[in-house]
Amino acid sequence: MIPRTWWWILAAAGLVLMILLRKAARRAIRRWAWRHALRTRRALGFRLNPVTLTRKQRLTREMLADADLRARVADLARETGRDEASLLADASLYLDEIIPNFNLLTTYTFGKRLAGWLLRSCYRVRIGRSAEVALNRIPRDASVVYVMNHRSNADYLLVAFLLSNRVSISYAVGEWARVWPLERLFRSFGSFFVRRRFRDPLYHAVLERYVQRAVAQGTTQGIFIEGGLSKDGRLQAPKLGLLDYMLRAGAKDLVFIPVGINYDRVLEDSNLVRESLGQPRRSPLALLRRTSLWLLGLAWRGATRRFHRFGYAVANFGQPIHAKAALEGVDLRSLDWEARHPLLEAVADSLLRAVGAEVPIPPVAAVAWVYRSMDNPAPGRAQLRDRMVEVLAAAQERGLPLYLPRGSYQRAFEVGLRVLLLRRILVLEEGHLILPAPKAPLLDYYAHGVAHLLDRAWAREA
């Protein structure tokens, strides 16, 4: 008979063996996933971002040892009377919050397929126009920043998906995405989180050094120049924070690529319009209920084969802008805030104009703008079509970023009007297109998105 002591020894040995096998299995699976994702990346033929590839724990240690960050911590310790160890502990927590946990397999195997499936299920995804020749001339060692307008939270997926065969983008993501499972998903894609309207100087020092390190090492960034979603459809004033960090990063060659984004339907449009009218935000429970019912409705229409996609989702990529040329050789690192603020505003305004010039004019926005520009409050279908063809012809002649399905004015009118009729934003009564009063702000939202382009073009034509 085996003594009880030996049973305990065998159980302990079995437990140790299970732990070792578990660790070995995890390492093997991780190595397999990494090799598989690397093969995927090599097949696509572009280099990965160096900062997002660095292990999170290692990058945190390197950031905490950063000389500039240490100097800022020492200054804050003198100003606030706190000891440096306490400030460094807070800095470590901020870094853990900011630094992404990039996963090659999630991004290039599952993420790309999931993003493509989601986008194509809802939209006809298109690149309207792209300055390919100029973009291909950007040096490989340049630090590239894609500067975009912010129409929808789907912008992250749209641009990342369209560029997935060219580059991986590290986005600055707001606090709205810090919920499960979005937080883990965005971190695995290489995005970093930014607290908005958070005044702690230590947090901003940590964020500044992380962004500057990423830019200096060539990490491709994506930022929304407006800083948040447009609530009324118009382009908003540019934000300077991240732009200031990037321009003072000391990159060898910092290049901005303006990206214009637009949709025939913005998923959040009713909530954004509600906020723009000063109405209180819906509670999380009411928002969850409304979203759940909407998704159930979509599922039912899909099951009964009555589902129509929301129209087109279009992105345009403009001519690259080199930071040195925009600043005319001025080094912002040698200037204090008061001295560099006017220069920052000038660069931000020029970037916003470049982005605005690339905002696509998809069918729904074109129909909305034409309808609101007509003197007749209830035009007929043919009258609206004739005016739209006239406007689009003038816009195309001036080189505006129209998106014409199949290259046809008629097709653009049909697609745009169909979406507006299906959503009951416009109603056809006795041959006339009527705009119900409660839907007027929603139609204006889409018209405002292209008004900065069509207002001037049509004024010149008139």
NUROPA-588996 format. One record per residue (C-alpha): x, y, z; residue in three letters. Coordinates in nm, 3 decimals. Example, Ala and Ser with C-alpha at 12.3 -4.5 7.8 and 13.67 -1.06 7.14 Angstrom:
+---------+---------+---------+-----+
|       u |       v |       w |   r |
+---------+---------+---------+-----+
|   1.230 |  -0.450 |   0.780 | ALA |
|   1.367 |  -0.106 |   0.714 | SER |
+---------+---------+---------+-----+
***
This chain:
+---------+---------+---------+-----+
|       u |       v |       w |   r |
+---------+---------+---------+-----+
|   0.000 |   0.000 |   0.000 | MET |
|   0.132 |   0.343 |  -0.098 | ILE |
|   0.181 |   0.573 |   0.201 | PRO |
|  -0.035 |   0.888 |   0.217 | ARG |
|   0.277 |   1.104 |   0.196 | THR |
|   0.351 |   0.969 |  -0.148 | TRP |
|  -0.001 |   1.053 |  -0.262 | TRP |
|   0.058 |   1.413 |  -0.155 | TRP |
|   0.390 |   1.418 |  -0.342 | ILE |
|   0.229 |   1.278 |  -0.657 | LEU |
|  -0.056 |   1.532 |  -0.638 | ALA |
|   0.191 |   1.818 |  -0.596 | ALA |
|   0.402 |   1.690 |  -0.888 | ALA |
|   0.090 |   1.661 |  -1.103 | GLY |
|  -0.010 |   2.017 |  -1.014 | LEU |
|   0.336 |   2.151 |  -1.101 | VAL |
|   0.329 |   1.957 |  -1.429 | LEU |
|  -0.012 |   2.104 |  -1.518 | MET |
|   0.111 |   2.457 |  -1.448 | ILE |
|   0.421 |   2.403 |  -1.662 | LEU |
|   0.219 |   2.248 |  -1.943 | LEU |
|  -0.029 |   2.538 |  -1.929 | ARG |
|   0.252 |   2.793 |  -1.956 | LYS |
|   0.417 |   2.599 |  -2.238 | ALA |
|   0.086 |   2.572 |  -2.424 | ALA |
|   0.026 |   2.946 |  -2.386 | ARG |
|   0.375 |   3.023 |  -2.518 | ARG |
|   0.328 |   2.786 |  -2.812 | ALA |
|  -0.012 |   2.936 |  -2.902 | ILE |
|   0.129 |   3.289 |  -2.869 | ARG |
|   0.428 |   3.206 |  -3.090 | ARG |
|   0.200 |   3.044 |  -3.349 | TRP |
|  -0.035 |   3.344 |  -3.350 | ALA |
|   0.258 |   3.587 |  -3.379 | TRP |
|   0.415 |   3.395 |  -3.671 | ARG |
|   0.079 |   3.365 |  -3.846 | HIS |
|   0.011 |   3.738 |  -3.810 | ALA |
|   0.364 |   3.824 |  -3.927 | LEU |
|   0.311 |   3.614 |  -4.240 | ARG |
|  -0.014 |   3.805 |  -4.298 | THR |
|   0.166 |   4.136 |  -4.251 | ARG |
|   0.451 |   4.037 |  -4.486 | ARG |
|   0.198 |   3.933 |  -4.748 | ALA |
|   0.049 |   4.283 |  -4.726 | LEU |
|   0.396 |   4.432 |  -4.769 | GLY |
|   0.424 |   4.721 |  -4.521 | PHE |
|   0.617 |   4.783 |  -4.201 | ARG |
|   0.452 |   4.786 |  -3.860 | LEU |
|   0.456 |   5.065 |  -3.606 | ASN |
|   0.760 |   5.027 |  -3.376 | PRO |
|   0.595 |   5.167 |  -3.063 | VAL |
|   0.278 |   4.957 |  -3.089 | THR |
|   0.492 |   4.644 |  -3.139 | LEU |
|   0.684 |   4.706 |  -2.814 | THR |
|   0.553 |   4.501 |  -2.523 | ARG |
|   0.338 |   4.713 |  -2.294 | LYS |
|   0.537 |   4.636 |  -1.977 | GLN |
|   0.866 |   4.718 |  -2.147 | ARG |
|   0.733 |   5.040 |  -2.296 | LEU |
|   0.599 |   5.145 |  -1.955 | THR |
|   0.941 |   5.093 |  -1.797 | ARG |
|   1.111 |   5.289 |  -2.076 | GLU |
|   0.862 |   5.574 |  -2.046 | MET |
|   0.908 |   5.596 |  -1.669 | LEU |
|   1.285 |   5.621 |  -1.727 | ALA |
|   1.242 |   5.892 |  -1.993 | ASP |
|   1.462 |   6.191 |  -1.906 | ALA |
|   1.210 |   6.455 |  -2.017 | ASP |
|   0.925 |   6.292 |  -1.825 | LEU |
|   1.146 |   6.262 |  -1.516 | ARG |
|   1.228 |   6.632 |  -1.541 | ALA |
|   0.857 |   6.719 |  -1.561 | ARG |
|   0.785 |   6.499 |  -1.261 | VAL |
|   1.060 |   6.673 |  -1.064 | ALA |
|   0.915 |   7.015 |  -1.155 | ASP |
|   0.566 |   6.906 |  -1.048 | LEU |
|   0.704 |   6.769 |  -0.722 | ALA |
|   0.853 |   7.110 |  -0.641 | ARG |
|   0.535 |   7.294 |  -0.743 | GLU |
|   0.287 |   7.071 |  -0.560 | THR |
|   0.498 |   6.956 |  -0.263 | GLY |
|   0.436 |   6.588 |  -0.340 | ARG |
|   0.724 |   6.341 |  -0.344 | ASP |
|   0.849 |   6.211 |  -0.678 | GLU |
|   0.776 |   5.846 |  -0.593 | ALA |
|   0.406 |   5.925 |  -0.551 | SER |
|   0.396 |   6.118 |  -0.880 | LEU |
|   0.576 |   5.835 |  -1.061 | LEU |
|   0.321 |   5.588 |  -0.925 | ALA |
|   0.042 |   5.803 |  -1.072 | ASP |
|   0.237 |   5.832 |  -1.398 | ALA |
|   0.260 |   5.453 |  -1.412 | SER |
|  -0.121 |   5.427 |  -1.377 | LEU |
|  -0.169 |   5.684 |  -1.654 | TYR |
|   0.070 |   5.493 |  -1.881 | LEU |
|  -0.118 |   5.171 |  -1.816 | ASP |
|  -0.435 |   5.351 |  -1.925 | GLU |
|  -0.283 |   5.515 |  -2.234 | ILE |
|  -0.049 |   5.253 |  -2.383 | ILE |
|  -0.216 |   5.007 |  -2.622 | PRO |
|  -0.174 |   4.632 |  -2.614 | ASN |
|  -0.127 |   4.569 |  -2.985 | PHE |
|  -0.218 |   4.223 |  -3.114 | ASN |
|  -0.112 |   4.129 |  -3.467 | LEU |
|  -0.353 |   3.838 |  -3.492 | LEU |
|  -0.652 |   4.046 |  -3.378 | THR |
|  -0.568 |   4.326 |  -3.618 | THR |
|  -0.470 |   4.150 |  -3.940 | TYR |
|  -0.662 |   3.825 |  -3.922 | THR |
|  -0.984 |   3.863 |  -3.726 | PHE |
|  -1.005 |   4.243 |  -3.704 | GLY |
|  -0.976 |   4.312 |  -4.075 | LYS |
|  -1.238 |   4.051 |  -4.164 | ARG |
|  -1.477 |   4.164 |  -3.890 | LEU |
|  -1.441 |   4.532 |  -3.985 | ALA |
|  -1.497 |   4.451 |  -4.352 | GLY |
|  -1.804 |   4.241 |  -4.274 | TRP |
|  -1.958 |   4.506 |  -4.046 | LEU |
|  -1.894 |   4.795 |  -4.285 | LEU |
|  -2.007 |   4.613 |  -4.598 | ARG |
|  -2.318 |   4.487 |  -4.422 | SER |
|  -2.424 |   4.846 |  -4.356 | CYS |
|  -2.268 |   5.048 |  -4.639 | TYR |
|  -2.125 |   5.041 |  -4.985 | ARG |
|  -1.768 |   5.125 |  -4.885 | VAL |
|  -1.570 |   5.333 |  -5.133 | ARG |
|  -1.255 |   5.541 |  -5.173 | ILE |
|  -1.370 |   5.848 |  -5.364 | GLY |
|  -1.040 |   5.994 |  -5.472 | ARG |
|  -0.683 |   5.956 |  -5.356 | SER |
|  -0.360 |   6.142 |  -5.435 | ALA |
|  -0.180 |   5.813 |  -5.498 | GLU |
|   0.122 |   5.956 |  -5.679 | VAL |
|   0.199 |   6.206 |  -5.401 | ALA |
|   0.127 |   5.950 |  -5.126 | LEU |
|   0.364 |   5.697 |  -5.280 | ASN |
|   0.642 |   5.957 |  -5.277 | ARG |
|   0.635 |   5.992 |  -4.897 | ILE |
|   0.969 |   5.861 |  -4.762 | PRO |
|   0.946 |   5.529 |  -4.579 | ARG |
|   1.118 |   5.675 |  -4.272 | ASP |
|   0.870 |   5.966 |  -4.246 | ALA |
|   0.629 |   5.996 |  -3.954 | SER |
|   0.281 |   6.000 |  -4.107 | VAL |
|  -0.033 |   6.141 |  -3.945 | VAL |
|  -0.375 |   6.092 |  -4.107 | TYR |
|  -0.584 |   6.400 |  -4.020 | VAL |
|  -0.959 |   6.343 |  -4.049 | MET |
|  -1.296 |   6.504 |  -3.994 | ASN |
|  -1.513 |   6.320 |  -3.741 | HIS |
|  -1.858 |   6.224 |  -3.866 | ARG |
|  -1.926 |   5.899 |  -3.684 | SER |
|  -1.772 |   5.652 |  -3.443 | ASN |
|  -1.757 |   5.424 |  -3.747 | ALA |
|  -1.475 |   5.649 |  -3.879 | ASP |
|  -1.220 |   5.441 |  -3.688 | TYR |
|  -1.326 |   5.122 |  -3.863 | LEU |
|  -1.374 |   5.282 |  -4.203 | LEU |
|  -1.028 |   5.439 |  -4.241 | VAL |
|  -0.847 |   5.149 |  -4.074 | ALA |
|  -1.019 |   4.905 |  -4.310 | PHE |
|  -0.951 |   5.111 |  -4.622 | LEU |
|  -0.583 |   5.142 |  -4.527 | LEU |
|  -0.538 |   4.787 |  -4.396 | SER |
|  -0.337 |   4.686 |  -4.704 | ASN |
|  -0.112 |   4.990 |  -4.674 | ARG |
|  -0.044 |   5.071 |  -4.308 | VAL |
|  -0.158 |   5.013 |  -3.950 | SER |
|  -0.288 |   5.324 |  -3.771 | ILE |
|  -0.265 |   5.411 |  -3.404 | SER |
|  -0.573 |   5.620 |  -3.318 | TYR |
|  -0.632 |   5.859 |  -3.030 | ALA |
|  -0.961 |   5.725 |  -2.889 | VAL |
|  -1.188 |   5.910 |  -2.647 | GLY |
|  -1.323 |   5.786 |  -2.315 | GLU |
|  -1.650 |   5.673 |  -2.478 | TRP |
|  -1.475 |   5.353 |  -2.589 | ALA |
|  -1.348 |   5.261 |  -2.242 | ARG |
|  -1.620 |   5.000 |  -2.195 | VAL |
|  -1.607 |   4.625 |  -2.241 | TRP |
|  -1.548 |   4.487 |  -2.504 | PRO |
|  -1.457 |   4.802 |  -2.700 | LEU |
|  -1.163 |   4.888 |  -2.474 | GLU |
|  -0.987 |   4.556 |  -2.528 | ARG |
|  -1.067 |   4.564 |  -2.900 | LEU |
|  -0.928 |   4.915 |  -2.957 | PHE |
|  -0.617 |   4.842 |  -2.750 | ARG |
|  -0.550 |   4.527 |  -2.951 | SER |
|  -0.571 |   4.738 |  -3.269 | PHE |
|  -0.296 |   4.969 |  -3.137 | GLY |
|  -0.514 |   5.265 |  -3.036 | SER |
|  -0.440 |   5.473 |  -2.728 | PHE |
|  -0.694 |   5.637 |  -2.499 | PHE |
|  -0.717 |   6.009 |  -2.429 | VAL |
|  -0.908 |   6.177 |  -2.147 | ARG |
|  -1.079 |   6.489 |  -2.272 | ARG |
|  -1.114 |   6.797 |  -2.050 | ARG |
|  -0.894 |   6.638 |  -1.783 | PHE |
|  -0.675 |   6.906 |  -1.623 | ARG |
|  -0.412 |   6.709 |  -1.431 | ASP |
|  -0.072 |   6.844 |  -1.553 | PRO |
|   0.095 |   6.509 |  -1.478 | LEU |
|  -0.149 |   6.329 |  -1.708 | TYR |
|  -0.079 |   6.572 |  -1.990 | HIS |
|   0.296 |   6.539 |  -1.937 | ALA |
|   0.267 |   6.158 |  -1.965 | VAL |
|   0.039 |   6.178 |  -2.272 | LEU |
|   0.269 |   6.432 |  -2.438 | GLU |
|   0.579 |   6.218 |  -2.395 | ARG |
|   0.400 |   5.903 |  -2.519 | TYR |
|   0.269 |   6.077 |  -2.832 | VAL |
|   0.605 |   6.240 |  -2.901 | GLN |
|   0.789 |   5.911 |  -2.863 | ARG |
|   0.545 |   5.738 |  -3.098 | ALA |
|   0.574 |   6.011 |  -3.362 | VAL |
|   0.953 |   6.038 |  -3.336 | ALA |
|   0.987 |   5.662 |  -3.390 | GLN |
|   0.767 |   5.666 |  -3.700 | GLY |
|   0.438 |   5.531 |  -3.567 | THR |
|   0.157 |   5.612 |  -3.810 | THR |
|  -0.107 |   5.811 |  -3.624 | GLN |
|  -0.469 |   5.896 |  -3.691 | GLY |
|  -0.625 |   6.206 |  -3.534 | ILE |
|  -0.957 |   6.384 |  -3.570 | PHE |
|  -0.875 |   6.752 |  -3.614 | ILE |
|  -1.211 |   6.858 |  -3.465 | GLU |
|  -1.148 |   6.663 |  -3.146 | GLY |
|  -1.499 |   6.514 |  -3.138 | GLY |
|  -1.811 |   6.434 |  -3.337 | LEU |
|  -1.983 |   6.717 |  -3.521 | SER |
|  -2.328 |   6.762 |  -3.368 | LYS |
|  -2.477 |   6.984 |  -3.640 | ASP |
|  -2.294 |   6.834 |  -3.940 | GLY |
|  -2.062 |   7.133 |  -3.994 | ARG |
|  -1.687 |   7.119 |  -3.959 | LEU |
|  -1.589 |   7.228 |  -3.608 | GLN |
|  -1.298 |   7.446 |  -3.497 | ALA |
|  -0.970 |   7.251 |  -3.480 | PRO |
|  -0.820 |   7.129 |  -3.152 | LYS |
|  -0.454 |   7.201 |  -3.086 | LEU |
|  -0.347 |   6.958 |  -2.810 | GLY |
|  -0.230 |   6.649 |  -2.997 | LEU |
|  -0.115 |   6.861 |  -3.290 | LEU |
|   0.110 |   7.060 |  -3.055 | ASP |
|   0.262 |   6.740 |  -2.915 | TYR |
|   0.331 |   6.601 |  -3.262 | MET |
|   0.487 |   6.917 |  -3.402 | LEU |
|   0.728 |   6.923 |  -3.106 | ARG |
|   0.819 |   6.553 |  -3.126 | ALA |
|   1.142 |   6.609 |  -3.317 | GLY |
|   1.045 |   6.377 |  -3.603 | ALA |
|   1.283 |   6.367 |  -3.897 | LYS |
|   1.001 |   6.427 |  -4.145 | ASP |
|   0.645 |   6.474 |  -4.018 | LEU |
|   0.381 |   6.441 |  -4.291 | VAL |
|   0.007 |   6.508 |  -4.255 | PHE |
|  -0.238 |   6.339 |  -4.492 | ILE |
|  -0.584 |   6.506 |  -4.500 | PRO |
|  -0.873 |   6.258 |  -4.506 | VAL |
|  -1.234 |   6.353 |  -4.575 | GLY |
|  -1.509 |   6.116 |  -4.457 | ILE |
|  -1.883 |   6.118 |  -4.522 | ASN |
|  -2.179 |   5.882 |  -4.511 | TYR |
|  -2.523 |   5.858 |  -4.660 | ASP |
|  -2.633 |   5.772 |  -4.309 | ARG |
|  -2.450 |   5.851 |  -3.986 | VAL |
|  -2.554 |   5.592 |  -3.729 | LEU |
|  -2.558 |   5.845 |  -3.443 | GLU |
|  -2.729 |   6.124 |  -3.638 | ASP |
|  -3.049 |   6.148 |  -3.429 | SER |
|  -2.854 |   6.162 |  -3.101 | ASN |
|  -2.612 |   6.423 |  -3.238 | LEU |
|  -2.896 |   6.640 |  -3.373 | VAL |
|  -3.076 |   6.609 |  -3.040 | ARG |
|  -2.767 |   6.742 |  -2.859 | GLU |
|  -2.718 |   7.023 |  -3.113 | SER |
|  -3.074 |   7.144 |  -3.038 | LEU |
|  -2.991 |   7.166 |  -2.669 | GLY |
|  -3.212 |   6.875 |  -2.567 | GLN |
|  -3.094 |   6.659 |  -2.276 | PRO |
|  -2.897 |   6.347 |  -2.353 | ARG |
|  -3.078 |   6.020 |  -2.336 | ARG |
|  -2.999 |   5.813 |  -2.028 | SER |
|  -2.777 |   5.506 |  -2.078 | PRO |
|  -3.080 |   5.281 |  -2.018 | LEU |
|  -3.293 |   5.467 |  -2.273 | ALA |
|  -3.005 |   5.462 |  -2.521 | LEU |
|  -2.957 |   5.088 |  -2.469 | LEU |
|  -3.329 |   5.025 |  -2.515 | ARG |
|  -3.344 |   5.238 |  -2.832 | ARG |
|  -3.032 |   5.075 |  -2.980 | THR |
|  -3.156 |   4.723 |  -2.897 | SER |
|  -3.491 |   4.786 |  -3.065 | LEU |
|  -3.316 |   4.935 |  -3.368 | TRP |
|  -3.086 |   4.632 |  -3.398 | LEU |
|  -3.380 |   4.394 |  -3.360 | LEU |
|  -3.559 |   4.583 |  -3.636 | GLY |
|  -3.257 |   4.551 |  -3.862 | LEU |
|  -3.234 |   4.179 |  -3.786 | ALA |
|  -3.603 |   4.133 |  -3.865 | TRP |
|  -3.574 |   4.319 |  -4.195 | ARG |
|  -3.268 |   4.110 |  -4.278 | GLY |
|  -3.452 |   3.787 |  -4.198 | ALA |
|  -3.747 |   3.892 |  -4.414 | THR |
|  -3.515 |   4.016 |  -4.692 | ARG |
|  -3.638 |   4.373 |  -4.666 | ARG |
|  -3.310 |   4.518 |  -4.539 | PHE |
|  -3.152 |   4.796 |  -4.744 | HIS |
|  -2.800 |   4.910 |  -4.676 | ARG |
|  -2.761 |   5.267 |  -4.552 | PHE |
|  -2.606 |   5.395 |  -4.873 | GLY |
|  -2.242 |   5.487 |  -4.929 | TYR |
|  -1.953 |   5.535 |  -4.687 | ALA |
|  -1.682 |   5.729 |  -4.868 | VAL |
|  -1.332 |   5.849 |  -4.776 | ALA |
|  -1.100 |   6.073 |  -4.978 | ASN |
|  -0.722 |   6.099 |  -4.928 | PHE |
|  -0.570 |   6.435 |  -5.018 | GLY |
|  -0.226 |   6.574 |  -5.097 | GLN |
|   0.029 |   6.524 |  -4.816 | PRO |
|   0.136 |   6.830 |  -4.617 | ILE |
|   0.488 |   6.839 |  -4.475 | HIS |
|   0.514 |   6.996 |  -4.130 | ALA |
|   0.841 |   7.174 |  -4.209 | LYS |
|   0.683 |   7.347 |  -4.507 | ALA |
|   0.370 |   7.437 |  -4.309 | ALA |
|   0.583 |   7.589 |  -4.030 | LEU |
|   0.825 |   7.748 |  -4.277 | GLU |
|   1.120 |   7.594 |  -4.095 | GLY |
|   1.028 |   7.721 |  -3.745 | VAL |
|   1.117 |   7.477 |  -3.464 | ASP |
|   0.833 |   7.488 |  -3.211 | LEU |
|   1.045 |   7.314 |  -2.946 | ARG |
|   1.235 |   7.636 |  -2.888 | SER |
|   0.917 |   7.844 |  -2.831 | LEU |
|   0.694 |   7.878 |  -2.526 | ASP |
|   0.316 |   7.843 |  -2.547 | TRP |
|   0.246 |   8.211 |  -2.606 | GLU |
|   0.495 |   8.227 |  -2.892 | ALA |
|   0.395 |   7.907 |  -3.066 | ARG |
|   0.016 |   7.936 |  -3.021 | HIS |
|  -0.041 |   8.158 |  -3.330 | PRO |
|   0.173 |   7.923 |  -3.541 | LEU |
|  -0.022 |   7.623 |  -3.415 | LEU |
|  -0.353 |   7.791 |  -3.498 | GLU |
|  -0.231 |   7.872 |  -3.850 | ALA |
|  -0.120 |   7.511 |  -3.911 | VAL |
|  -0.444 |   7.372 |  -3.761 | ALA |
|  -0.656 |   7.602 |  -3.977 | ASP |
|  -0.466 |   7.500 |  -4.292 | SER |
|  -0.511 |   7.132 |  -4.204 | LEU |
|  -0.883 |   7.184 |  -4.140 | LEU |
|  -0.921 |   7.354 |  -4.479 | ARG |
|  -0.734 |   7.067 |  -4.647 | ALA |
|  -0.958 |   6.812 |  -4.472 | VAL |
|  -1.270 |   7.013 |  -4.558 | GLY |
|  -1.169 |   7.022 |  -4.924 | ALA |
|  -1.163 |   6.639 |  -4.924 | GLU |
|  -1.499 |   6.577 |  -4.753 | VAL |
|  -1.695 |   6.366 |  -5.005 | PRO |
|  -2.035 |   6.477 |  -5.136 | ILE |
|  -2.233 |   6.150 |  -5.133 | PRO |
|  -2.588 |   6.117 |  -5.271 | PRO |
|  -2.786 |   6.185 |  -4.951 | VAL |
|  -2.588 |   6.498 |  -4.864 | ALA |
|  -2.627 |   6.626 |  -5.221 | ALA |
|  -3.005 |   6.574 |  -5.220 | VAL |
|  -3.034 |   6.732 |  -4.873 | ALA |
|  -2.837 |   7.042 |  -4.972 | TRP |
|  -3.026 |   7.087 |  -5.300 | VAL |
|  -3.364 |   7.046 |  -5.130 | TYR |
|  -3.282 |   7.309 |  -4.864 | ARG |
|  -3.146 |   7.549 |  -5.127 | SER |
|  -3.467 |   7.553 |  -5.332 | MET |
|  -3.724 |   7.829 |  -5.299 | ASP |
|  -4.011 |   7.582 |  -5.341 | ASN |
|  -4.082 |   7.424 |  -4.998 | PRO |
|  -4.247 |   7.120 |  -5.161 | ALA |
|  -4.082 |   7.054 |  -5.498 | PRO |
|  -4.180 |   6.774 |  -5.727 | GLY |
|  -3.951 |   6.481 |  -5.792 | ARG |
|  -3.857 |   6.599 |  -6.143 | ALA |
|  -3.797 |   6.956 |  -6.025 | GLN |
|  -3.564 |   6.839 |  -5.749 | LEU |
|  -3.382 |   6.607 |  -5.990 | ARG |
|  -3.327 |   6.880 |  -6.248 | ASP |
|  -3.188 |   7.120 |  -5.988 | ARG |
|  -2.963 |   6.851 |  -5.844 | MET |
|  -2.820 |   6.763 |  -6.186 | VAL |
|  -2.750 |   7.131 |  -6.241 | GLU |
|  -2.575 |   7.167 |  -5.904 | VAL |
|  -2.370 |   6.850 |  -5.943 | LEU |
|  -2.256 |   6.950 |  -6.291 | ALA |
|  -2.134 |   7.285 |  -6.157 | ALA |
|  -1.964 |   7.115 |  -5.861 | ALA |
|  -1.790 |   6.863 |  -6.087 | GLN |
|  -1.671 |   7.139 |  -6.314 | GLU |
|  -1.506 |   7.307 |  -6.015 | ARG |
|  -1.335 |   6.985 |  -5.908 | GLY |
|  -1.532 |   6.930 |  -5.587 | LEU |
|  -1.509 |   6.582 |  -5.432 | PRO |
|  -1.838 |   6.440 |  -5.563 | LEU |
|  -1.910 |   6.074 |  -5.524 | TYR |
|  -2.131 |   5.970 |  -5.818 | LEU |
|  -2.248 |   5.607 |  -5.809 | PRO |
|  -2.164 |   5.456 |  -6.151 | ARG |
|  -2.056 |   5.805 |  -6.257 | GLY |
|  -2.420 |   5.910 |  -6.304 | SER |
|  -2.602 |   6.221 |  -6.177 | TYR |
|  -2.932 |   6.037 |  -6.216 | GLN |
|  -2.810 |   5.743 |  -6.009 | ARG |
|  -2.683 |   5.977 |  -5.735 | ALA |
|  -3.028 |   6.141 |  -5.718 | PHE |
|  -3.209 |   5.807 |  -5.704 | GLU |
|  -2.985 |   5.665 |  -5.430 | VAL |
|  -3.000 |   5.980 |  -5.217 | GLY |
|  -3.375 |   6.023 |  -5.247 | LEU |
|  -3.443 |   5.655 |  -5.178 | ARG |
|  -3.251 |   5.668 |  -4.847 | VAL |
|  -3.434 |   5.985 |  -4.740 | LEU |
|  -3.774 |   5.837 |  -4.833 | LEU |
|  -3.703 |   5.507 |  -4.655 | LEU |
|  -3.613 |   5.699 |  -4.339 | ARG |
|  -3.923 |   5.922 |  -4.383 | ARG |
|  -3.704 |   6.233 |  -4.367 | ILE |
|  -3.880 |   6.330 |  -4.692 | LEU |
|  -4.235 |   6.217 |  -4.766 | VAL |
|  -4.388 |   6.191 |  -5.113 | LEU |
|  -4.745 |   6.326 |  -5.113 | GLU |
|  -4.944 |   6.384 |  -5.433 | GLU |
|  -4.629 |   6.413 |  -5.641 | GLY |
|  -4.460 |   6.659 |  -5.402 | HIS |
|  -4.169 |   6.594 |  -5.167 | LEU |
|  -4.266 |   6.718 |  -4.819 | ILE |
|  -4.025 |   6.774 |  -4.530 | LEU |
|  -4.202 |   6.700 |  -4.198 | PRO |
|  -4.110 |   6.964 |  -3.938 | ALA |
|  -3.964 |   6.716 |  -3.683 | PRO |
|  -3.729 |   6.582 |  -3.955 | LYS |
|  -3.600 |   6.923 |  -4.069 | ALA |
|  -3.298 |   6.930 |  -3.828 | PRO |
|  -3.198 |   6.583 |  -3.951 | LEU |
|  -3.206 |   6.692 |  -4.317 | LEU |
|  -3.011 |   7.006 |  -4.224 | ASP |
|  -2.749 |   6.787 |  -4.054 | TYR |
|  -2.666 |   6.619 |  -4.386 | TYR |
|  -2.687 |   6.944 |  -4.583 | ALA |
|  -2.446 |   7.116 |  -4.341 | HIS |
|  -2.187 |   6.842 |  -4.398 | GLY |
|  -2.124 |   6.963 |  -4.754 | VAL |
|  -2.242 |   7.325 |  -4.728 | ALA |
|  -1.884 |   7.456 |  -4.702 | HIS |
|  -1.825 |   7.313 |  -5.050 | LEU |
|  -2.155 |   7.362 |  -5.233 | LEU |
|  -2.246 |   7.705 |  -5.093 | ASP |
|  -1.947 |   7.872 |  -5.255 | ARG |
|  -1.962 |   7.667 |  -5.575 | ALA |
|  -2.332 |   7.744 |  -5.632 | TRP |
|  -2.290 |   8.111 |  -5.533 | ALA |
|  -2.026 |   8.151 |  -5.803 | ARG |
|  -2.245 |   7.971 |  -6.054 | GLU |
|  -2.542 |   8.192 |  -5.968 | ALA |
+---------+---------+---------+-----+
***
